[in-house]
């Protein structure tokens, strides 16, 4: 049996499941709305002119953020935060980090051909896997902070929403700025991530108690 606190702290259950339900709706609605398209419309048409194709120092910032979602960068990120989880004696949280990241990447990869949305006329783009990965890591880190710091429901919700919003906006901006995604692709990636984390956290807690 794996010892230690649960991956999903009781105080974080309501905020995380609420966020997860919201994310599921966002990902589903946007996926249906933009399935099979290859042009900008609606929100994308408003946001793209503001952040598309950055140059100069901002290009290097965007590239550095994007690297965290690439295979090598993702391994480094998971190794770093996995070590932090283990150091704080939260093995279930470390398992959640790896499992949720894997499920998120698999889902975003599998959903791309299903939605069939193209960017630049040839690259499948919905939902953004980079954004989904960043938000997944941020959500798990938030759960770790909530547990280690003993935050209450209100404080935990603030940390959770703050971290996932910051990570989603940062990675989303980088992906749009580098021309890899439409803005709504990144919103879809955000939705997939926050929908996945509570489900995987529940599964980790359930099955590690039986181990």
JOBELBEL-V223720 format. One line per field, one symbol per residue. ss: DSSP state (H for helix, E for strand, - for the rest). phi: phi as a letter, one per 20 degrees, with the letter a starting at -180 (. if undefined). Layout:
ss->???
phi->???
This chain:
ss->---------HHHHHHHHHHHHHHHHHHHHHHHHH--------HHHHHHHHH-----HHHHHHHHHHH---HHHHHHHHHHHHHHHHH---HHHHHHHHHHHHHHHHHHHHHHHHH--EE---EE----HHHHHHHHHHHHHHHHHHHHH---HHHHHHHHHHHHHHHHHHHHHHHHH-----HHHHHHHHHHHHHHHHHHHHHHHHHHHH-
phi->.eeofffdggfdffgffffffffgfffffffffdgmebbeblfgfeegfedflfcmgffffffffggfefgffffffffffffffffelcfffffggffffffffffffffgfffmedclmbdfcdeffffffffffffffffffgffemfffffffffffffffffffffffffffemebfgffffffgffffffgfffffffffeffef
